[in-house]
Amino acid sequence: MRSNLEVDTDSPEEVEEVLEPSLNNSKQVKHEVISVKNKVRIETETDTLGQLRGATDGAFRLTSLAKKIIEQ
């Protein structure tokens, strides 16, 4: 299962730099963080829907916090 999360930001490279070490990959969950223009995209891949929901929720919360701290 896959999900893509895109977040608009004024500092995509900084947000990506914060997110990459925090989003750990494992056998069950794989994250890829990509900064494009004024956006950060997080691609998540898992085996089950429950894992996808948890991983996407965690990535969204972490991205929101990083964006809020960096942009203030």
N, C-alpha and C positions, 0 to 999 in steps of 0.2 A: 504494500500500500504506500502511496506517496501523497505528500502535501507540499504546496509552495506557499510561502508567506512573504509578501512584499510590503515593506514599510518605507514611506517617504521620509527623508532626512536631509538636512543641510550638510552633514558630515559623514557620508557613507563609508569612507575609508577608516575613520576612527571607530565607528560603530562595528564594522567588520573586525577590526583589530581587537576589540573588547570581546566580541562574541565567540570568535574561533576557539580560544582556549577553554571557554566555559561550556561549549556544546560538545561534550565528549561523544565519540563514536564507540559503539560496542557491536557485538554480534547481532543484537536485536534492533538497534537504532543507528542510523547513519545520517549525519547532517552535513550539508555543504553550504557554506556562506559565500555569497557573491555580491560585490558592490558594483552597481551600474548607475552611472550618472548621479541622480539624486535619490537613489533607492538602494536598499539592502534587501537581497532575496535570500531566504533560507529554504533550501530544499531538504525535506526529511523523507526518509524511506524506512519502513518497518515491515514486520511480518503480519502483525495483527492490528485490528482497528483500535483496540484499547491502548496499545503501545503508541500508535499514531496520534491518538487524542492526547495522551499525556505528554509526548515529546513535542507536539505542536504547541500545546498550552504553555509548557515550560519555555520554549523558544520565544513565544510571543511575549511572555512576561519579562524575560531577560532583555529582549530587544526594546521593549517599552521603557524599562528602567535605564538601560544604557543610553538610549536616545534622550531621555529626560535629563540625565546628568550631563551629558556632553553638550547639549544645546542650551543649557542655562548659563 
